[in-house]
Amino acid sequence: MRVRAFSPLLCLLLLSACGRELPLARDADAAGFSAPTAATVAAQAEAAKSLPAEDGLDAAEAARGLVAREPSLQVKAADGRTAFDQDAYAFIKGTAPASVNPSLWRQAQLNNTHGLYKVAEGVYQLRGYDLANMSIIEGRSGWIVVDPLTSKETAARALAFVRKTLGDKPVVAIIFTHSHIDHFGGALAVASAADVASGKVRVYAPQGFMEEATSENVLAGPAMGRRAIYMYGRDLPRSVRGKVDNGLGKEPAMGTVGILAPTDLIGHTPQPLVIDGVDFIFQYTPGSEAPAELTFYLPAQKAFCGAEVLSRTMHNLYTLRGAKVRDASRWAGYIDNSIDSYPDTEVMFISHHWPVWGKERISALMKEQRDTFRYIHDQTLRMANQGYGPRDIAEQMTLPKSLQTHYWNRGYYGTLKHNVKAVYQMYFGWYDANPASLDPLPRVEGAQHYVEYMGGSAAILEKAEASYDKGEYRWVAEVLNQLVSAQPGNSKAKALLARTYDQLGYRAESSAWRNVYLSGAYELRHGVPEKGVDIAAATELLEQTGPEQFMQMFQVALNGPKADGVALTINLAFSDLKENYVLEIENAVLHARRAPAARNASATLTLTRPLLVKIVTKQAGVRDLLTSPDMKVDGSLIDLVRFFALMDKPDLVFPIVTAKD
């Protein structure tokens, strides 16, 4: 499985893409990105002036406890591909260039460090081996591994370095703090399913972990994956005009992904447990940063693992790849509980970034992040109740000065603006109550009218050039988006819009915003990628997906207009699971239920679960099916073919900066 972008399951499973080469603009770099304008240079200088005073504590904490470091960190996959390359970001040194927001440059420098670090007595972290951290806790008889990274390759490299440096001890337990793939994908490098089945290794996870880990993006995976290419800057060069960071870390690994089913679930707070002689107190935090999540406290070390409930950035209440919004009030409540429950904490380590030491400093971070979520939540509702819409609230809101004193509260991943809109969306949905928003024209038709009303493309371009020269990039982007939507072949409009996105990306403090803007610019210059989500890469995870959830993939793939008037019933029998599912098309809707074989079915398809996964992921073709001993068809083969013909294939590389035809 190839992984190249941060998000759960399918939208993580992305392969690199090749773009078409276009002529470069003057002062452009190799990928076509233009130079920072004078307006952007001035904006970066102003941004630098507004930053909190530098006290050196973040850098000191990021360096504290270093045990050992590999001189170079490039991890290869079995086929020779580079699974992870920390060295690709070696250019991030010195003062910020004009093409990178100075605050983001600072974060990128701190995220550049890698190595094995001691957090507390018997507690260690591997940082910089993947997007997330792998934590190691020394038990009575072996290692307890917390969050084994995204891929088997990076997890294996990290664990090998631990054993080489600290001693060759067995892994006796694994803790998954939450259901995002950068915290469990490398599990099979740490232990095997046989190790878990035999009791040799215990696996601890929050209640609901398997369901959330295997299903969060199954239904919307292709669209999320396409959007994730933008959010995580998959196709961007690693350079001062390209990708510099992902806010939480450098980037996820691109390697083999697996999962292990938990043996023990954490489902309430507090939940004390002894794991290999080590005392743990678990806190159950579902519906915070992930649908299934936990934190824990180690009383002997006075160490608190904040998982991803806490971090050194303002986190996302809404993620730009697309997902259900997160509950800011609930999230703040969990942090409040942690503050009250573990007042003696002397060191806090988290699933990304570097630890925090000292009771006062830990308390400050926790309270500021708690109150940031509460402030965003409460003030968004206050202003909504005064009649403001989401765009106006996002534009007007600023955090109080007391919540702007530390870098750990800045928007390197989430941002104040899109988090405000997330709260609005959670309570009010997509409609802002303005009748004009109720039934607007589709993108292309509306854009064509805009272009006509604004005097045509030549007039728009002339005015847009003037606005660009004034540094009015947000407005230029809004105007040229209409022109490019109406006229996707207008090369002058696309070139100017790309330059505009360059400048917006350079100014962004958020790595996600920067990657989105620059990915838009890249696509305008080079076209859509040749490859999108690699569905075949999800094989092992799809095999762990519950059958009921798996059947939903067929439901959302059914082409409703084509199925209009079709009445069809198919039995799907899993010979290895001894289960039967009845798939029935009626009223252009596919109903899937676990039930005894329907007698009125047109056909019965009997096969194994792994073979069905191969069919869905296109690893098995018609010839493979007809010759496979794991499959047989009873009844009408024609109706079975007709059934599958009604299933749409997702568009994995649909255009984003230009409208879909």
N, C-alpha and C positions, 0 to 999 in steps of 0.2 A: 504494500500500500504506500502510495506517495502522498506526502503531506506538505503543504506549503502555505497555509494561512491559518490564523487563529480564529476558531469557532468550534462549536461542538460538531462532531460527526462529519456529515457530508460536506459542509462548507469549509471544513479543514482540508479535505482531500482534493487538493488542486495540483495539477502539473504545470510546469512552465510552458509558456506559449511563445510563438515566434510572430513578430509583426512584419508588415511590409515596409521596406525602407523608402523614405521620402526625402526630398531635398531638405537640407538644413537651413534654418533661418540665420541671418547675420547674427553673430555673437552667440550662436547656439552651441550646446555641447553635443557629444556624439549621439545622444538620443533625441536631439532637437529642442531641448529645453532652453528657453531664452535667458538672457542675463537679467539680473535684478535691475529694475528701473530706479531712477533717482528717488521716486516716491516711495518705493519699497525700502531702499536704503535708509531713508529718513524715518520711515515707520519702524524699522528694526531698532534704530537708535532710540526712539521714544519708548519702545517696548523694553529695552534694556534699562532705561531710567526708572521704569515702574516696578522693577523686580524687587523682592524682599532683600534686605541686607544679607550679604554673604557672611555666615559665621563659621564656615568650614566643617560644621558638624556632620552634614550629610556625607561629605567625602570621607571624613574620618570613620564614620560608621560603615560605609561601603567597604572600606579597607580593613576594618577591625577583624581580628581573628583569623587572618589568612594563615592556613597551614601549608598549602602547597599549590602550585599553579603549573599547568602545562605551558611550555613556551609558545606553542601554536595549537589552535583548536579548530581543526577541520575534520568533520566526521563523514566517512564515506559509507554509502549503502552497498549491498552485496553486488549490485550490477555496476559499480564504479561511480555512480552519481554521487554528488555531494549532498549528504543529508542535512548537514548543518555547517555553517561557515562563520564563526565569530570573527575570523581574521578579515573578512570582507569589509568590516567596519573600522579597520585600522586607521582610515583617513580622518576619523573624528578626534582631532587633537587641536589644542590651542584655542584661540578666540573664535567665536562664531562667525562664519562667512555671511555675507549679506543675503544669501539664498536660504538661510535657515533662521527661524525665530531664535533669538538668543536663549530664551528659557528652555525651548525644546532641545537645543544644542547641549545645554547643561545636563538635561536628563539623559540624552543620548550618550554623553561621556560617562556618566555614572553607571549606565546600563552596559557599558563596554567591558567592565571588569569581569573576570571569570576565575574560577578556582574552587578549592575546597576550603571552607571556613568553619571555625569553631564558634558556635553560638553560645553555648553554656556547657557545663560539665556533662559529657556524654551526648551532646546534641551538636550536629554538624549540618552544613548545607553545601550542596553543589550549586553554584550560581554561574550563569553564563553558558550553560551547556544546552540550552533550549530557551524557549520563551519563558517557561516557568522554572521554579527551583525544585530540586529534589532534596528533601531533608532526611537525615539519617540519625536515628536515636539508638544508642547502645543499650541493648538489653542484657539480661543475665547470661544468655547463651548465644546471642547473635544480634544481627542488625534488624531494626524496625525501620522500614522504608516508607516515607511519606511522599506521596505524589510522584510516581516514577515517569515524569516527563511525557512528551508527545509520542516519541517513537522508540522502537526497540533499539535502534542504533545509538541514539544519544544516551538512553538509559543504561545500555551496556557499557558505553565508554565511561560514563559517570561512575557507575558502580565499580568498574575495574580500577578506576583511579582511587576510589575510597579504599578498596582492598589492598592496593599497592601501597598506599600511604598509611592507613590505620590498622591494617591486619585483615587476613583472609578469614572472615567469619561468615557463617551462613545467614541467609535472610530467614527470619522466623516469623515476620509479620509485615503486612502492607496496610497502609492507611490511605484511602482515597478521600481527600477533603471535600471534593465535589465532582459534579457530573460533566465537567468540560474536558475535552479530550487531551488538552495539554497537561492534565493532571493524572491521567490513567493510561494513555496510549502506549507507553513503554513497558507496561506491566509484565509482558512475556519475557523481557530481558531479566527481570528480577526473580520470577518464579514461573513454574509451569502449572498447567491445570492439574497435572498429576500430583504435584507438590501440595496443592490446595486440597484435592480430593483425599489424599492420604492423611491430612492433618499436619503435615510437616510445616506448612505455612498457613497462618490465619490471615484473612482479608477483612478489614473493617471499613465500612462506608456508611454514609447517611441513608436512612430509609428512603426508598424510591430511587436509589442510585442506578440500578440496572435499567429500569424503565426509562429514566431520563437520559442516561448515557447513550442508549441505543435508539432513542426515538425522537429526540428534540428537533432534529432537522431532517428526518426521513421524508416527511410529507412535503416540506418546502425546500428541501436540500438543494435542488438544482438552481432555483432562483437565488437562494441565500449564497450559494457558492459563487455565482456570477457576481453578486454584489460584494462578496468578500474579497474578490480580486482587487476591487477598488479600495476597500477599507484597509487592507493589509499591504497594499502596494506590491502585489505579487510580481508584476511585470516591470517594475521600476528598477533602473540601475541603482546600485548602492554607491551613492556619490553625493556631493554637496548640493547638487540640483535634483537629486532623486531621493531615494529612501534613506533615512538616517536612523529610524527607530520605530518601535511599535508601542512606545509609552510604558507598557508593562515589562518590556525586555526587547531584545533585538528582533527575533522572529521565531516561529515554531519550526521544528525540524521537518524535513521532507524524507520520511523513511517508512518503515513497517509499523503498522498500528495493530494493537491487540487490546484485549480486555480480560479480566478475571472476575468471576462472580463472587460477591462477598460471602463470607461465612458468618459474619456478625454484623448486625445493623444497629446504628445509632438512631434512636427515634424519640428521645425525650431529653429534657434539660433539668438538672444535671444528670449525667449518666457516668458514674465512676466505674472504671475497669482497671484491672491489673494485666498488663501485656508483657510477657516474658520478664516478670519481676519489676516492671516500671509502672508506677501509679499514673493514671490518666483520669482527668475529669472532662467529659465531653459536653459540648453545647450543641444542640440541634438547631440549625438555622435555615430551614427550607424557605425558598422564595426570596432569598436575599440576592446575592450576585449570581447564584445558580438555583435552579428549581430544587435540587437536592444538595445540601451543603452542611458541613459541620466545622466547628473549631474545637480546640482542646487546650487544657492547662496541665502542666507538669509541676505538681506541688514541690517535689524535691529540688528541682532546679529553679523554681519560681519563674518558669518560662511559659509564655502564652503563644500558641500558634493561632494567628488570626485568619488563616486560610486566605480567601480572597474577599472576605467581608471587609477587610481593611487593606490598605495599600498605600503606596507613596505617589498617588495621583488621585484626582477626582475621578471616580469610576463612572461607568455608564449606567444610567437608568433606562436608556434605550441605546442599542448598538446599531451602528449604521449599516451593518450587513442585513439588518431586518430581524426582528425577534419580538416576542411579547415584551411589553414594558415591565420594568421591575418596580416594586412598591417601595417608594422612598421612606414612607413612614414605618413600615415593617422593618426595613433594613436598619433604620436608625434605632429602632427598639432593640434589635439584637445587640448592637454596639453598646447601648445603654446597659443591657443585662451583663455584658462582659465587663464593663467598668465596675459595676456593683459586685460582681461575683469574684473577681480576681484582683483585688486592690493591692496585693503584695507582689504583683508582677514586676520583675526586675529586667526582663528582656522579652521583647515581642518579636517573633519571626513570622514571616508571611510567605504566601505561595509565589509571590513575585518580589523583585527588588531585594533590599538588604534589611537587616534587623534594626530595631530601635532599642536603646539601652537607657535605663534609669526610670524610676517611677514617674517623675514629673514630666519627662519628655514623652513617655508612653501615654500618660493621661492626656497630655495636650493633643497628641495626634488623634486619639480615640474620640475625645470630646469635639474636636474641630470637624472630624469627618461625620460624626453623629449629627452635629448641629448644622453642617452644610446640607445634609440630606433633609433635615427637618425644615431648614430655612427655605430651600427650594420648594419643598412640598407645600408648606404653609403660605408662603408669599405668592406662589403661583395661584393658589385657590383664592387668596385675598384679592388679587388683581382680577382674576376671572369673575369674582363676585361683584367687582366694580365695573364690569362690562368690557374688559380688555380681551382681545383674542390672543392666540398663542404667539404669533409673530411679534406683536406689540409687547407682550410680557417679556419675551426673550430679549428683545432689544433694550428694554428699560431696566431689567433687573441687574443689580450688581450685588456681590456678597458684601457684608459689613466688613470694615477694616480689620476687625479682630479675627476674621476667618481668611485673611489674605496675608498673614504674617509668615507662613511657612510654605516651602515649596511642595510639601506633600499634599497640599490642597489645591494645586493648580491643575488645569485641564489638559494633561498630556494624553489622556485616553478618552474619558468622557469630557464634556464641556458644559458650562453653565447654560449656554443657549439651547443645546439639544436636550439637556436634562429637563429644563423648564417645559419644553414641548412634550416630553414624555409624560410628565405629571398631568399636563392638560389633556393629553390623549387618553390617559388612564381613566380620567373622570368624565370627559366629554366626547371622546372619539374624534373622528376626522372632521366633523362639521363644526365650523366656528360660529354658526348662527347667522352669518351674513347670507341673505338669499342668493346673492351672486355666486356663492360657493356651492350652492345646492346641486346644480346641474350644469357645470361648465362644459364647453365644447371639448372634444378629444384633443389631444396634444397637437396633432398635425393640422387639423381643421382650424383650431383656434389660432395657431401660429400663422397660418396663411392669412387670416383676417388681420392679425396684428401687423404683419408686414405691409399689407395693402393700406391700412389706416395710417401707418407711419411713413408712407410715401414711397415704398418700394425699397429693394435691397441697397441700391446705390446711396440713397438718402440716409438709410440706417447706418451703413458702413461709415459714411462721412462723419455723422454725429458720434458714432461709437469710437472712431479714431480720436476725435477731439476729447471725448470723455476719458478715454484710455490715457491720453497725454496728461490729463488732470489728475490721474490716479484714482478715478472713480470706478474701481474694478468690480465691486459688487453690482453696480448698476449696469456696467458693460456686460457682465456675465448674464444678467437677467434679460437684457435686450437681445444679445446675440444668440441666446438660447432659443428665442423665438425664430430668429432668422435661420439658424442651422436646422431647427426642427422643420421649418417650412421648405427649406432648400438644402438638403443634406449634401448636395454636390457643389455648393458654393465654397470654393477653396479659399477665397479671401476671408470670408466670414469665419470659416473653421480655423484658419491660421491666427486671426486676431483673437478668437475665443480661446485658443490654446495658449497664446501669450498671456491672456487675462488670467486663465487658471494657473499658469506658472506663478504669477505674482501673488495670487490668493494663497497658493500652496506654500510659497516661501514665507509668508507672514504668519501662517497658522502655528499656534502653540501646540495644538493637539496633533499628535502623530496621525490619528485617524483622518482628521480634516486635511492635513497635508497630503496624505496618500490618496485621498479621494480626488482632490483638485488635480494633483499631478498625474494620476491615472486617467482622468478625463482628458488632460492635455495630451498624454501619450496616445490615447485612442483616437483623438482627432487627427493626430499626425500619422499614425501607423495602422489605423483600422482596428476592428475587433480581433481578439486573440483567436488563434487557430484551434486552441484546446481550452476547454473549460473544466468543469468538475469531472474527475476520473471516477465514474461510478464503480468500476471494477475494484478500485482501491478500498471500497467499503465492505469487501466480502466478509471478512471475519466478524465485523461488527453487525452486519445485516444478519448473519447466521445466529447472532445472539438476540436479535430483535424478537419480541414476542409475536407469535403468529397473528394475533388479532391486529397488532400494529402493522405488521407486514402486509396484511390484506388491505389496509387503508391505502397503501401505495397504488393498488389497482383502482380503488375508488376515485382517487384524485387524478388518475391518468385517463379515466373514461372520457372520450370526446362526446359531450352531451348532445350537440346538434346531430352528429352521425348516429347516435344511439336513439334518437327520437323515433318512436314507433317500434323499436326492437323489443321483443320479449324472448329472453334466453336464460337458461339455467344450466350451470356447469358444476359438477362435483370436483373438488380438488382434494385428493386423498394423499396424505403424507405417510408413506410406507414406513419410514423410520420412526416417526412420532406416534403412529397409530391414531391419527386424528383425521377427521374429514371436515372440510369447509364447503358450504353451499354458496356459490356466487350466482346471484340472480339480478338480471337487468330488467328493470321495470320503470316506466315513466322517465326514461333517460337517466336513471340513477342506478348505481351498482350497490346492491346490498350484499354484504359478506358476513356470514355467521358460522360459528362452529356448531355443527349439527350432524345427525346421521345422514347418509347419502340420500339425496332427493330422488324419488322414483321417476319423477317426470323430467329429470335432467337430460339434456340433449347429448351430453358426453361426460365421461368420468376420466379425469387425468390423474393417474397415480404416479407419484414420483417422490424422491427424497427432498428434504428441505435444502441441503446444499446444492442440488441440481437446480431447484427453482431459483436460488440466489444467482447461480451462473447464468440462467436465462435472463433474469432481470438486469444483471450487470453486463450482459452481452459477451460473456465468456463461453457461452455454448450456443451454437447455431442449429439450424434445422437438421443438418446431417448428424450432428452430435446427439440430438434428441432422438432421432429415429433409430439410431444404433445403440443407444444407451440401455444397459440392462436395468438401470434404475428408473425407467419410465415405461408406462404403457397407457394406451388409450382404448377405452371401451365406449362404443356409441359412434356418433357422427364426428368424424375428423373434420369435415367441412365446417360444422358449427363451432368446433373448437378453434379452428383457424379464424373463423368469422369473429369469435369473441376477442381474440388477441388483436385482430385488426382494428378493433374499436378503441384500443389503448394508444394514446398519443405518446410520442417520444418527446421528452423535454428538450427545449432549445438551450444548450449549455453555453452558447456564446452570443446571446442576443445583444444588440447594440444598446448603449446607455446614453451616450452624449448625443447621439442622433436617434430619431424615433424609429421604432420597429415598424416595418412595412405592414 
